[in-house]
Amino acid sequence: MTIQVDVAVLGGGPGGYTAAIRAAQLGKSVAIVELDKLGGTCLHRGCIPSKSLLRSAEVYSTLLDADKYGISVTEGALSLDFDKVQDRKEKTVEQLHRGLKGLMKKYDIQIINGKGRIIGPSIFSPRSGSLAVELADGEMESVVSTNLIIATGSRPRHLPGLKPDGVHILSSDDALQLEKLPESMLIVGGGVIGVEWASMLQDFGVQVTLAEVGARLLPGEDAEVSAELTRLLRRRGVRVLTNIQLKTEELSINADEVSITAETSEGNILLTASKVLLSVGRQANIENIGLENTDIQTKNGVIYVNEFGQTTEPHIYAIGDVIGGVQLAHAAAHEGAAAAEHIAGHKKAAVDPNLIPRCIYSRPEVASYGLTEDSARTKGHDIKTGKIPFAAIGKALVLGEADGFVKVIADRKTNDILGVHMIGPHATDLISEASLAALLNATPWEVGQLIHPHPTLSEALGEAMLAIDGKSLAL
């Protein structure tokens, strides 16, 4: 059977389904080829399920600390039912999955469940870019399209000698399916995923060791944010180790414990835990999708594209994790919409990566966009900074979450905002105002003139903008 459409999308994650919807809105006939479930990693093995678990962990931690709010919770009356935690996660995912399928039906987007592979020119299409799809029953189907959008996403990266087995050594995918919480967890990798899992598991009562090969956690974030998060995690009981090298040849696994030797600046130490979680980044899914049947170029394990998402074959686009860059769901969605609009004849380029907000859903949350202080100096900017602690904000004190700060970096000569960095309560919600300011090319003074309602956490951003020029009223 052969299906002919204007736009075929290989991969049904946030980038793929957003591209499909936007293309359909622009009058194109569209088909999505998805091997697994519509929604991709984000909906089923990433953003949504992990945030559901984080929310349960946050509620549990708050109840354990209820006394500071004047509420007494006796020890015997409070318990954690991890089966119900997982059930809530699954229900949240399924509700969103149903909604997504409803959107596909609304826009008349064909969903083809199977393994898609790009094929070369054929009698149906004079150029590469059509798809051969192996369906679940072993039958084959052809999808011939005028344009193709590759949105195959990424998968957890592994370390030599530490291959996940789903029992003792886990990927983030495995960890989401835990039937019960382990007594202890060694998390390898102090990036976004590692920090989120460390925060979550500690709130659930798991003994956590977080091991990072680099000099600090969250190496892509501002150094002050990294230092503050490290301090707060340690205060909560997380064992944070940096500048550490695991000697995987000295790995030992028995029925209920994993041991591994680690090399530190002070000598070798033995790390033991019930389980090990690998969080060492993600790898683009570019294998076995038929790229060899095209003239598409790859570089450093990702697909090369121009500012519009076009590959070196102009009718084939690629978006999301498969092109590297900012590997976030909202970045993929924006790139997908931009690709669809370009196919339809609009010349809208993808957003500047520096304007894409970065969010980390630990406790406290971390959010940022733009340049860190170190990167701004490296790029030659003469900078000025403003910084306001949440301890100076009334709403943060009311919430009982006064740790952290908002930091703004601007160019001293042009007064352009170069970056905003937050660590504290609801930082991932607050960052949108800062991102809008960047999109509109606002200056710190202009953002500071906005009347922020009181008492709200948003006052921290307004005051940090004013603090750039010594005009904050909060300090």
C-alpha positions in Angstrom: 0.0 0.0 0.0 1.3 3.5 -0.8 0.2 6.7 0.9 0.9 10.0 -0.7 1.1 13.2 1.3 2.6 16.7 1.2 4.6 16.3 4.4 5.8 13.1 6.1 7.1 13.2 9.6 9.5 10.5 10.9 9.0 10.5 14.6 6.0 11.5 16.7 7.6 13.3 19.6 7.1 17.0 20.6 9.0 18.2 17.5 7.3 15.8 15.1 3.7 16.2 16.2 4.1 20.0 16.4 5.5 20.1 12.9 2.6 17.9 11.7 0.0 20.1 13.3 1.5 23.3 12.0 1.8 21.8 8.5 -1.8 20.7 8.6 -2.9 24.2 9.8 -1.1 25.5 6.7 -3.2 23.3 4.4 -0.7 20.4 3.9 -1.7 16.7 3.9 0.4 15.1 6.6 1.4 11.6 7.9 3.4 10.8 11.0 5.4 7.5 11.2 6.0 6.5 14.8 7.6 3.3 16.0 6.3 3.5 19.5 3.6 5.8 21.0 2.6 9.2 19.8 4.2 11.8 22.1 7.7 10.3 22.0 10.3 10.3 24.8 8.9 13.5 26.4 5.5 12.2 27.0 6.2 8.6 27.8 9.8 8.4 29.1 10.9 11.9 29.9 9.4 15.3 30.6 5.9 14.3 31.7 6.4 11.1 33.7 9.5 12.4 35.5 7.7 15.7 36.5 4.8 13.7 37.8 7.2 11.8 40.0 8.9 15.0 41.1 5.5 16.5 42.1 4.7 13.5 44.2 8.2 13.7 45.8 7.6 17.4 46.5 4.3 16.9 48.2 5.7 14.1 50.3 8.7 16.2 51.4 6.3 19.1 52.2 4.2 16.9 54.4 7.3 15.7 56.2 8.2 19.3 56.9 4.6 20.4 57.7 5.5 21.4 61.2 7.1 24.6 60.0 3.8 25.6 58.6 2.0 25.0 61.9 0.6 21.7 60.9 1.3 18.5 62.9 1.6 15.3 61.0 2.2 12.3 63.2 4.7 9.7 61.9 2.2 6.9 61.8 -0.3 8.9 59.8 2.1 9.6 56.9 3.3 7.0 54.5 4.4 6.7 50.9 2.6 4.4 48.6 4.9 4.2 45.6 2.4 2.1 43.6 0.0 5.0 43.7 2.7 7.4 42.8 3.4 5.4 39.7 -0.3 5.0 39.0 -0.8 8.7 39.1 2.1 9.1 36.7 0.6 6.7 34.2 -2.8 8.3 34.4 -1.2 11.7 33.7 0.6 10.3 30.7 -2.4 8.5 29.3 -4.6 11.6 29.6 -2.2 13.7 27.6 -1.8 10.8 25.1 -5.5 10.8 24.5 -5.5 14.5 24.0 -2.7 14.3 21.5 -4.5 11.6 19.5 -7.5 13.9 19.5 -5.5 16.7 17.9 -4.2 14.3 15.2 -7.9 13.4 14.4 -8.9 17.1 14.5 -6.3 18.0 11.9 -6.8 14.8 9.8 -3.1 13.7 10.3 -2.5 10.1 9.4 -0.7 8.1 12.1 1.3 5.1 10.8 2.6 2.9 13.6 5.8 1.2 12.4 9.5 1.5 11.8 10.2 4.0 9.1 13.2 4.1 6.9 14.2 6.6 4.2 14.5 5.1 0.7 16.2 6.4 -2.4 14.6 7.5 -5.6 11.9 5.2 -7.0 9.2 5.0 -9.6 6.9 6.8 -7.2 9.3 9.5 -6.3 12.3 10.8 -8.4 14.3 11.8 -5.3 15.1 10.3 -1.9 12.9 11.2 1.1 10.0 8.7 0.8 9.6 6.2 3.6 9.3 2.4 3.7 7.5 1.5 6.9 7.6 -1.9 8.5 4.3 -2.4 10.4 3.8 -4.3 13.6 2.4 -7.3 11.7 5.5 -7.4 9.4 3.7 -5.9 6.4 5.3 -3.1 4.5 3.8 0.3 3.6 5.2 3.1 1.5 4.8 6.8 2.3 5.6 9.1 -0.6 5.9 12.8 0.3 6.9 16.0 -1.2 8.8 17.0 2.0 10.1 14.9 4.8 10.8 16.0 8.4 13.1 13.8 10.4 12.2 14.0 14.1 13.6 10.7 15.5 14.8 12.2 18.8 17.5 10.7 21.1 18.1 7.9 23.6 20.1 7.7 26.8 23.8 7.6 26.3 25.8 4.8 27.9 29.3 4.6 29.4 31.8 1.8 28.4 31.7 -0.8 31.1 28.4 0.5 32.6 25.7 -0.8 30.3 22.2 -0.7 31.7 20.7 -4.0 32.5 17.4 -2.6 33.8 17.9 -4.2 37.2 21.1 -3.1 38.9 22.3 -0.4 36.4 19.5 1.8 35.1 19.0 4.3 32.3 16.5 7.1 32.9 14.0 5.0 31.0 14.4 2.1 33.4 14.2 4.3 36.4 10.7 5.6 35.5 9.5 2.0 35.7 10.8 1.2 39.2 8.3 -1.0 41.0 9.7 0.1 44.4 12.2 2.6 45.6 15.7 1.3 46.3 17.4 2.0 49.7 20.2 3.9 47.9 21.1 5.1 44.5 24.4 6.1 42.9 23.7 8.6 40.1 26.4 8.9 37.5 26.3 12.3 35.9 25.5 15.7 37.4 23.7 17.3 34.5 20.0 18.1 34.2 18.7 14.5 34.4 21.1 13.5 37.2 20.2 16.5 39.3 16.5 16.0 38.9 16.6 12.4 39.9 18.9 13.2 42.9 16.4 15.7 44.1 13.4 13.5 43.6 14.9 10.3 45.1 16.2 12.2 48.2 12.7 13.6 48.7 11.3 10.1 48.5 13.8 9.0 51.3 16.4 7.3 49.1 20.1 7.7 50.1 21.6 9.4 47.1 25.2 9.8 45.9 25.6 12.1 42.8 28.9 11.6 41.0 30.0 14.1 38.3 33.2 13.8 36.3 33.5 17.5 35.9 34.4 20.2 38.4 30.8 21.1 39.2 27.2 20.1 38.7 25.2 21.6 35.8 28.3 22.7 33.8 26.1 24.4 31.3 24.6 26.8 33.8 26.0 29.8 35.6 28.7 29.0 38.1 26.8 30.7 41.0 23.7 28.7 40.2 25.7 25.5 40.2 27.3 26.3 43.5 24.0 27.2 45.1 22.3 24.0 44.0 25.2 21.9 45.2 25.1 23.6 48.6 21.3 23.0 48.9 21.5 19.4 47.7 24.2 18.7 50.3 22.2 20.4 53.0 19.3 18.0 52.2 21.6 15.0 52.5 22.6 14.2 49.0 26.3 13.2 48.7 27.7 15.2 45.9 31.1 14.2 44.4 32.8 16.1 41.6 36.0 15.6 39.7 35.5 11.9 40.0 36.4 9.1 37.6 34.7 5.7 37.8 36.9 2.7 37.3 34.4 0.5 35.5 36.8 -2.4 35.4 36.3 -2.6 39.1 32.5 -2.9 39.0 31.0 -5.5 41.3 27.3 -6.6 41.2 25.5 -8.9 43.6 21.9 -9.5 44.4 21.2 -6.3 46.3 24.2 -4.1 45.9 26.4 -2.5 43.3 30.0 -1.5 44.1 32.4 0.5 42.0 35.8 2.1 42.6 36.1 5.8 41.9 39.3 7.8 41.5 39.3 11.2 43.2 42.0 13.9 43.9 42.4 12.4 47.4 42.7 8.8 46.2 40.4 5.9 45.4 37.1 5.4 47.2 34.6 2.6 47.0 31.0 3.6 46.1 28.2 1.3 46.9 24.5 1.5 46.3 21.4 -0.6 45.7 21.3 0.6 42.2 23.2 2.8 39.7 21.4 5.3 37.5 23.3 6.5 34.4 22.6 10.1 33.4 25.4 11.0 31.1 23.5 12.7 28.3 21.6 11.6 25.3 22.6 10.3 21.8 20.8 11.3 18.6 18.8 8.5 16.8 20.4 8.7 13.4 21.1 5.0 12.9 19.0 2.6 10.8 16.7 5.3 9.4 18.1 5.2 5.9 20.4 8.3 5.9 22.8 6.3 3.7 20.1 6.5 1.0 20.4 10.3 0.9 23.0 13.0 0.6 22.2 14.2 4.1 25.4 15.2 6.0 26.0 14.4 9.7 28.6 15.8 12.0 29.5 14.7 15.5 26.7 12.2 15.6 23.9 14.6 14.6 22.3 15.8 11.4 23.6 19.0 9.9 20.9 21.6 9.1 20.6 25.2 8.1 18.7 27.9 10.0 15.4 26.7 8.6 16.0 23.1 9.6 16.9 22.0 6.0 19.4 19.2 5.6 21.8 19.1 2.6 18.8 17.7 0.7 16.6 20.8 0.7 13.3 19.0 0.7 14.3 17.0 3.8 14.3 18.7 7.2 15.5 17.6 10.6 14.5 18.9 14.0 14.9 18.3 17.7 17.4 16.2 19.5 18.5 14.6 16.2 20.2 17.9 15.2 21.9 18.4 18.5 21.9 21.9 19.9 19.4 22.6 22.7 18.0 19.2 23.4 14.7 20.2 25.0 11.1 19.4 24.1 10.1 23.1 23.7 13.1 23.7 21.4 12.1 20.7 19.3 8.5 22.0 19.1 9.6 25.4 18.0 12.0 23.9 15.4 9.1 21.7 14.1 6.8 24.7 13.6 9.5 26.7 11.9 10.2 23.8 9.5 6.6 23.4 8.7 6.2 27.1 8.0 9.3 27.1 5.8 7.9 24.2 3.8 4.7 26.3 3.3 6.8 29.2 1.9 7.2 31.3 5.0 10.8 32.4 5.7 10.6 32.2 9.4 14.0 31.0 10.9 14.4 29.0 14.0 14.9 31.0 17.2 18.3 32.0 18.4 19.4 29.2 20.7 20.4 31.8 23.3 16.8 32.7 23.6 15.5 29.2 24.4 14.8 28.9 28.1 16.5 26.0 30.0 14.5 24.5 32.9 15.6 22.0 35.6 12.8 20.7 37.8 14.8 19.9 40.9 14.1 21.3 44.4 14.7 24.2 44.2 14.1 24.7 40.5 16.6 26.1 38.1 15.8 28.1 35.0 17.8 30.3 32.6 18.4 31.6 29.2 21.2 33.3 27.4 24.9 33.6 28.4 26.3 32.7 31.8 28.6 35.2 33.4 31.7 33.3 32.4 30.6 32.8 28.8 29.7 36.5 28.5 33.1 37.5 29.6 34.7 35.0 27.2 32.8 36.5 24.3 34.3 39.9 25.2 31.3 41.6 26.8 31.9 44.3 29.4 29.2 43.1 31.8 27.2 44.3 34.7 25.1 42.1 36.9 22.1 42.4 39.3 21.2 39.7 41.8 18.3 39.4 44.3 18.0 36.6 46.8 14.5 35.1 47.2 15.0 35.7 50.9 14.2 39.4 50.1 10.9 38.5 48.5 7.8 38.4 50.7 6.0 35.6 48.7 9.0 33.3 49.0 9.0 33.7 52.7 5.3 33.0 52.8 5.9 29.8 50.8 8.7 28.8 53.1 11.0 28.5 50.1 13.4 31.4 50.4 16.6 29.7 49.1 18.1 30.8 45.8 18.2 34.0 43.8 17.6 35.7 40.4 20.7 36.9 38.6 20.6 39.2 35.5 23.6 39.8 33.2 23.7 42.8 30.9 26.2 44.5 28.6 27.5 47.6 30.2 27.8 49.6 26.9 24.6 48.5 25.1 22.4 47.7 28.1 21.3 44.5 26.3 20.2 41.7 28.5 22.7 38.9 27.9 21.3 36.2 30.3 19.0 35.6 33.2 19.6 32.8 35.7 17.3 31.7 38.5 17.4 29.2 41.2 14.5 29.1 43.6 10.7 28.5 43.9 8.8 28.2 40.6 11.8 29.4 38.6 10.7 27.4 35.6 7.5 29.4 35.5 9.2 32.7 36.1 11.7 32.4 33.3 9.1 33.1 30.6 8.9 36.8 31.4 12.6 37.1 31.1 12.6 35.3 27.8 9.9 37.6 26.5 12.0 40.6 27.5 14.9 39.1 25.4 12.6 38.5 22.4 11.4 42.1 22.5 15.0 43.3 23.0 14.0 45.1 26.3 16.6 46.6 28.6 16.9 45.8 32.3 15.5 49.3 33.1 12.4 48.6 30.9 11.7 45.3 32.6 12.2 47.0 36.0 9.6 49.6 35.2 6.9 46.8 34.8 4.7 46.9 37.9 5.0 43.4 39.4 2.1 42.5 41.7 2.9 42.1 45.4 3.4 39.7 47.0 4.5 37.5 44.1 7.7 35.7 43.2 7.9 37.7 40.0 9.1 40.6 42.0 12.5 38.9 42.3 13.0 39.3 38.5 11.9 43.0 38.5 14.2 43.8 41.4 17.1 42.0 39.9 16.7 44.0 36.7 16.7 47.2 38.8 19.7 46.0 40.8 21.8 46.0 37.7 22.0 49.8 38.1 21.8 49.9 41.9 18.1 50.8 41.9 16.5 47.8 43.6 14.2 48.6 46.5 14.4 45.1 47.9 18.0 45.4 49.2 
